Amino acid sequence: MEVKMNILLKLTKIKLIPLLKVGRNFIVYKNAKVSLAKTSKITLNNVFQFNSKWTNNDPFPSLLAMSSDSSLIVKGNFKIFSGSRVYINEGASLILGSGYINNNLNLSCFEKIEIGNNVAISENVCIRDSDNHTILPTAHQKNQAVKIGDNVWIGMNVTILKGVTIGNGCVIAAGSVVNKSIPDKCLAGGVPAKILYENIVWE
């Protein structure tokens, strides 16, 4: 795989890592496991921290698994906390802007997942751009990209499914299942998520 920062670095095998710091941009904290295919690519424009911890005694591991021809692009400073599982499957792209994702993320990327700038994602969130199975004889589309806009706050225990775009400035209430797109500056919640308020501002 390739890591592109200010200069191009090549890493071959990364297994169990106490602390990996590649340049000043790629920080992987203890108890993380990183599995990278040789043809996977990581492009870092700023600092990416993986398996970050709130306390030094946090024992929970995280996994970052990248399959062949997959890509991870980090545009701003982005942090993913412990207990997370991030799968970027063959040929898929995960694009991160700036912000953080709290503990126990479950992210599976089969096509494209894009997360914007100044994003705050709470714990136990699931983000998927695939159903993983095709339903016949319908015109079912198994994979569809997911996009989370800028300045978005996603609450605890939220599930975001394929084909969803969450607009800029949105808040998604805890426990919601988002299976349809949400326009800018909306508070949405419920199962499935519906718009509760419009033209909101959160701080």
N, C-alpha and C positions, 0 to 999 in steps of 0.2 A: 504494500500500500504506500501511498505518498502523503506526506504532510507538507502543505505549502504555507509558509509564513513569510517573513522577510526574505528568507532563503529557502530552498527546497531541501527537505530532509527525507531520508528513507528509513523506515522502520520495518523490520522483517517479522519478528515474532514478539508479541507482548502477551504475557500470561498473567499470573497473579502479581499485583504491583503494590508494594508498600507505599511508595510515593514516586510518581513519574512526573518530571517537569521537563518538557521539551521547550528549550528556549525560555521565553517569558510568557508564552501564549497558551500552552497546553498543560493543564495541571490535573492529574488523576490522584485522588486520595486513597489511603489504605483500604484494603478489603474490596477494591474494585477489580473486576475481571474485564479485560478488553480483548475481543476477538476480531481480528481484522484480516479480511481476505487480501491477497497480494495486489489485486487490482482495485481495491477500494481507495478512495481519496478523501482527505480531510484538508479543507482550506480554512485557515484561521486569520481573520483580519484584526481580531482583538483577543482578549483572554477568555478561554473556555475552561471552566472548572467542573469536573465530573466526580460524583460521589462526595460532594462537599458535606460537612457535618456541623451541626449546631453545638455539639459538645465533643470533647476529645475522647470520651468513653463510648461513643456511638459504635455499636458492633455490626451494624447492618450493611451488607455488601450491595453493590450495584453491578449491572452488566451492560456493556456496550458491545453489540455484535453487528459487524458490517460484512455483508456478503459481497460477492464479486461485482465489480463495476458500480458499486453503490457510492454515494457521496454525502459528506457532512460539510456544510458551509456555515461558518459562524461569523456574522458580520460585526456584531458588537460584543460587549462583555456579557457573557451568559453563564449561569450557574445551574447545575442540576444536582439536587441533594441525594442523600443516601437511600438505599432500598429501591432504587429505580431499575427498570429493565427497558432498554432502548434497542430495538431491532430495526436495522435499515437493510431491507432485503435486496435481492439481486436487481441491479439497475435503478434502484430507487434513490430519491434525494430528500434529505432532511436539511432545511434551511432555518437557522436561528438568528434572530435579530439581537435584541438586548433584553435582559431581565433575568428571571429565575423560575425554576420549577421545584416545588417543595418535595418532601419525601414520598417514596412509593409510586413514582410515575410508572405507568405501563404504556409505552408508545411502540406501535408497530407500523412501519412505513413500507408500503409495497409499491407506491408510485411516487407521490410527492406530498410532504407535509411542510408547510411554511409557517413560521411563528414570527411576528413582527417585533417592533421595538417597544421598550418600557412595558413588558408583559409580566404579570404576576399570576402564577399558576399554583394553586394550593395543593395539599397532599392528596394522595389516592386518586389521582386523575388518570383516566384512560383515553388515549387518542389513537384512532385507527382509521386508515384510509382504504380498508378492504373488508369485505364480508368473508373472504377466504373460500367461499363456495359459490358456485353458480346455480341459480334456480331456473330450471327448465319447465315448460317451454317458453317462459316469458323472455322479454328483451332485457333481462337483468344485466346490469353492468357491475361486475365484481369489484373493480377498483375505481375510485374517484378521489382526486386530490383534496386535501384539507388545507384551509388557510385561516390563520388567526391574525387579525390585524394589529395595529399599534395601540398602545395604551389600553390593553384589555386585562380585566381581572376575572379569573376563573376560580370559583369556589371549590370547596372540598367535595370529593366523591362524584365529580362530574365525568360523564362519558361523552366524548365527541366522536361521531361516526363519519363514515366516508361521505365525500361530496359537500361537506359543510364549509361555508365561509362565515366567520364571525367578524363583523365589521369593527372599525376603529372605535375606541372609547366604550366598548361594551362591558357589561358585567353579567356573568353567568352564575346564577344562584346555586348554592350547595345542593348536591344530590340530583342535579338535572341530567337528562339524556338529550343531547342536541343532535337531532337527525335531519334538521333543515337549517338553511342559512338564516343568520340574524343580521339585520341592517345596522348601520353605524349608530352609536350612542343609545343603545337600548339595554334595559335590564330584562333578561329572559330567565325563566325558571320553569321547572316542572318536568313531568315524564309523559309525553315528550315535551321539550322546552317550548314555551310560548312567550311572546312579548308581553311583559307586565307594565313597563313604563318606557316612554320615549324621551329623547332629548335630555338624557341624564349626563351628569358630570361626576366622576369619582376622583378621590384624592388618596 
